Amino acid sequence: MKNILRVVLLVSLLAVLSCGKEESDVLYVGTNAEYPPFEYLDENGNVVGFDVELINEISKIIGKKIEIKDMTFDGLIPALEAKTIDILIAGITATESRKKVINFSNPYFESQQAIIVKEDNNTITNFDSLNNTYTVGVVLGYVGDVALTESKKVDKIERFNRTADTIVALQNGKIDAAIMDYPIAVGYIKNNEGLKAIKTDLSIQELCIGFRKEDTKLLEDVNKALDTLKENGKYDELVKKYF
């Protein structure tokens, strides 16, 4: 009877260990599918885009499966800290304030800020032309939000949780302009007639992948995988596909 009990306990232990191993082989990736061409929803509701394909290629190299979790942008870092997700990739920049909370990979893309206005708007031509007569929309917590707030050029700033909401507000005349990453702006004006994107002279931002502070081995593995993708030509292939 004792032997049978030992066998049962051993089988149970192996099952638990097996489950743990299976879970460790899956990386839960947080993103915000509001930023084409980096991440967005296709016609079937699947999260697709440059970041998604990039993280898929990285996962192949480091031997992990991935599961994408779409959430609001300002919920990404809290989800990472709470271990709801393991890494985040969402067109995020490694600002000094974020570096205090999480670690970042080596940069995988450089992005410049842009202003989106209606095509017939000839008064807003660059960042310096923004002033207190305008209401400007930004995505909460994104680079455009930080840059506009720090500039103190505009008192009336409308903050949105989703980029798509800023576009709707612009089209409906609730805001006069919106600020976002240039590649994202280009993606939106392609699908929304009557809008134009203006590149700004704001500093170029480097996009990175986010990690928990303690996950140094995972960070190292992802950095090596990024190097591999740049060396074997796969990274350039993805850039050409989306940009």
N, C-alpha and C positions, 0 to 999 in steps of 0.2 A: 504493500500500500504506500509505504514511504517512497519507494522507487517511482511509483506511478505519479505521486505528488511532485517529486523532483523533476520528472519529465515534463509535467504540465507547467511547472514554474519556469523551466528552461525554455520551453516553446513560447510561453508568454513573454519572457524577457527578450528572446530573439525577435518576436513580433514587434515589441516596443522599439527595440534598437533599429529594426528595419524601417519602421515608420519614421523614426527620427532621421535616418539617413535619407529617406525619400524627401522629407521636408527640407533638409539642408541642400538638396539638389535644385530646389526651386528658389528663384529670386523674385520677390514681389517688387515690381517697379512702379513707382508713383509718377504720374504725369498729369497734365492739364490739357485736354484735347480741344483747345481753343486757339491754337497758334499755327495755322497752316503757313508754310509747308512742313513745320517741325513736327507737330502732332495735331491731328484733327480726326473727325469721324467721317467714314465713307458712307455711301448710300445705304449700306447694310448695318450701320451703327458700330462698325469695328474701328478701333483706334489705329490709325495708320500715320505715315509721315517719315520724314528724315530721321528724327530721333528714334522712332520705333524700329526702323530698319537697322540703324546703327547699333542699338542695344541688342538686337537679335544677333547681329554678326559678332558682337563682343561675347555674347553668351555661348556661342558655338566654340569660340576659342578657349574660354575659361571652363568649359564643360558644365554649364548650368542651363536649366530650363527657366523660362521667365513667364511671369503672369503680370499683365498690365492692369493697373488700377487707376482709373480716371477720377480725379477729384479737383476741387477748387485749388487755385494756385496758392492762396494763403494758408491752405490746410496741408500742404506738402511737407514742410519742415516739421510741424507738430506730429504728423503721421510717421515720419522717419524716426523721430525721438521716441514715439510710443511703440515702435517696432511693428506698426501696421504694414509698413513697407520696408524694404531692405535698402533700396537706392532710389534716387529720383533723377529724372531727366525730363526737363520741361522748358528748354530755352532759358535756363536760369543762369544768372551771372554770379560770380564769386565776389560779392561785396565784402567789405571789411566787417560789417555787422554780422553777416551770415557766416563768415569764417570763424567767428567766436563760438558759434553754435554747432556747426557741422564741418566736415572736411570736404574738399573738392578734388576732382580729378584734374589732370592737365587739361587745358582748353582744347575743345574739339571744333569750335567754330567762332569766327569773329563777326559781330553784328553791330550795325550802326542804327541810331534812332532816326525815326521819320515822323513827319507830321502829315496826317491825312485831313484833307479839306474837300469841300465840294469843288467841282471843276471850274465853276464860275467865280470862285473866290480868288481875287487878285490882290487882296490886301495882306494876307498871310503868306509870306514868301520864304521865310526862314525862322529859326528859333528866336532871333532877336526882335522879330516883328510882333511877337506875342506881347500883349499888355492887358491891363485891367478892363479893357472894353470887351474882352473875349471870355467865353466860358470854354474850358478845355477839358476833355475827357481822358482819363488814364485808367489802366488796370491797377487795382489796389496792390501796392507792394512791388510793382514792377519798376524797371529802370526809369521809364518815362515818368512815373509818379515821383520817384526820388529826385530826378533831375529838375522837374518842374517845381517841386516844392522848395528845393534848395535855391533855385534861381530867384524866387520871390517876384517873378515877372507877372504872375497872374494870381488874383485873389480867389476867383471863382473856378475851383477845380472840382469836377465831378468824378468820383471814383467808382469804378464798376468791378464786379467779380469776374466778368467774362469779357473778352475782347469783342465778341459778337455784339454785346450790349452797347459798347461804345459806338460801333458802326451804326446800329439802329438809331441811337440817340443823335448821331450826326445827320443821318438821313432825315430824321424827323424835325431837325432844327432845334433840338434841346441843347446841343453844344455847337460851338463854332469850329472846333478842331479836335483831333485825337492824336495822342502820341503813343507810338509803339515801335518795336524792332522793325527795321526796314524790310527784311525778307517776309515778315508777317504782313506788313502793310501791303506789299506787292501782291501777296496771295489774296487779300481781301478786295483790293480794287479790281482784280481780274474778274471777280465774281459779283461785283456790285457796280453797276454803271453810274456815271455821274460823279465819281470820286477821283482824286489824284493824290499821289504820295510825293512828299518833298523831303529829300535827305537833309539832315541837320548837320551842323558842325560839332555836335556833341561828341565826346570821346568814344572811340570804338570799344564795344564791350565784348569780353570773352565768355563764351558759353561753356559751362562745365557740368559734370555729373556729380550729384551730392551723395555723401555717405555719413553714417554715424561716426563719431570721433573714434570709437573703439575698433571699428572695422578696417584696420590698417592693411591687413592681408588682402582683403577684397579690393581695396583702393589700388594697391600695388598691382594686382592681377589685371584690373581694368585698364590701368595706365599702359601696361605691357601690351594688352590686346589692342588698344588704340594705336600704339606704335606699329604693331603688326599690320593692321588694316591700312595704315598710311604707306607702309612699305610694299605691300602686295597689290596696291592699286584699287582695292575695294572701296576705300574711303572716297577717292576721287570719283569713282563710278557713282556713288550715292550723291555726291555733290552735283555732278552733271545731271543726274536724274531729277533732282528737286529744285536746283537753282539755275 
